[in-house]
Amino acid sequence: MSFATEAAASRNGLQEALAQGVGQISRDQTLTFTQYTKQTISEDGFVFWVAGSNIIAANGSLHYGTDRSQEEDQTIGMNSVIFTSKVEVSELNAINPGTLWICPWQTPDGSTIQIAFSSRGAYYEQAGLFHYAGFAVFPALQSQLIASAADLPAGPIVSNSLPIFLGATAGFTGMPMSQAPNITLYPSFLVSENIVPPYGSVHIEPGMTEALQMMPHYRWSQKTGTGPYDLPDTQLMRDRVRITLYGLNNQQARQWLNALILYSSWSGLFGFMSSPVIQDHKRTQPEIMAIALKKSIEFTASYYQSAADAIARQLILSAALTYEATV
């Protein structure tokens, strides 16, 4: 018997033994996954996942562990999950930022957790097993999973100045003498997956939103008390803003900042309370021995909450939702 034949026979024997072990441990249990589609509310970038009709079934062994955490605003049981399958589940391997596969799982105590996988573990061909790891959806994020598009919120979600800055690039096009590069801005932590520069992100520092006006100003009218926005109010606020830019050189970044300064004066939506400065950052990758074109602009901005709300509503009217295409 040649060496290659011996190796193949050994590998097949190992795979058979491990496959039998997985079958015995799991009792050939079946997990049912439902496909969810990503839908992004354009006015503030909040992401929701809407259940669809596509369903797949996968056989394998599911292991989970629970760690309880007690925090200021929640007491949570975090369920880490590993799913071992004897065959590759191609849907879980697909790199598609617009779809997500979620499996409801009933625990021994009778509660149901929603399982989503974020990674596939190391694959050994000799073993022939596929490991998928992730966490059950945290309770605080359950509201991001909805049954249908009709359940999506009808109004803006954020209460800070984020909509003003997300709409800034679109506002540049209406200004005279603006040579700013046309880039897409995303809310921080909600940047689309695997996008290539140029693009930017807007981060409003949590806990740094402060009132400059002692109390809100209420606009009473005969319509007060007749609708969802039955008591309109506004208040002068202050935010700490950080805009991160990728893919722009020095001149392009300066043109973009100049446009933002002109946009402040031209639109009257916000004002600068500190001098914005472009800073270079060092984002590296050892594999290619290079650094990314990464810059940031930080400043303190003043604005009226009513202005942020108005911009959000304009964005709602222009494009209420962004639907991610599915394959």
Phi, psi and omega in degrees: 000130181290165180298317181298319180294318178298317180297319180295319179296319179295319181295318180295322178294320178296316180299318180297317181295316180292322179296320177295320179298317178298319179296320180290317181294317185272347187055037178053044180290154182242131176255135179251123182250138175251136179278130175249145180250136181284131175228127186248126175283120192289334186289332178222005173078007181294139184256135172232154177241125185252128181295141177245194182260351181283128182227138174233154177241139180224135178265142178168194183244128182250126176240139177216151177229154184236130172241127180266136181232132178248115184235177182301317188249005179194153167241118194228141169260111182269117183260109174272139190229140171231125179247122180251123182239148178279346178229156179289131174264096190299327181296325180284341180271341186297134177267091181223103184295350183265357181228156181212139179250125184234137181242121173284135183225130180267124180277165180303333180277003176095351179278158180247130176246151179257117187261130174229139183256135182250350182205158171247131183289173180303134182254128176249119183299323181298326182278325177071022179247150181241127184245128178240130185237150177180195179232150170295149181299127181296146181305321182294341181254004179298331181292347178277350176259119184231157186283327181206163180297337179293341181271001179294145179296148185267350184229175179297152184258313185288155180246008182253200186271008184308313181301328180299315185279329174295330179270002185294315183300319177296326179289336180300325187295338180269359183265146174285151173063027179261121178247024184290142175295145182274104180235154177269133177256138179241153171294147178300143181070004177232029177290135180302152185287138168056034177276153183257138179302158010272145173195175180213167175228151180243124180240119173262115187298118178299142179083354180255002174283121185229152178271130172263343177251131190304312183224156177297151174260122182263137180254096182281144177206176179293341180272356181302129178092012184245003183201182182295334176248058190280351177225077182299140179215164175212155181207140178283124187233170177224134178234151169262118189245137172231121177252122179255130183243135176241140172087009180251138174276186185301309184294319180296319179295321179292321177296322180293317178296319177301320179294322180295320178295316178296324180296323177299314181287321185288320184268330184071015183281332180206164177229157178269128175254357174213161183280121179287138181229136176278128179239139175271147180234158181250095173254117190249165167214111185301330184298329181245000177051054181214168175239151182279158173279085183239127177225158176223155177230120181242141179195165173257131184241143172252147183195163171263135179301329178295328178292316178298320179294321180294318178298317179301320181291324176297320178292325177298316181292328183281324180197096187294320185220153170249117180263126179277130180291142178251154180265000000 
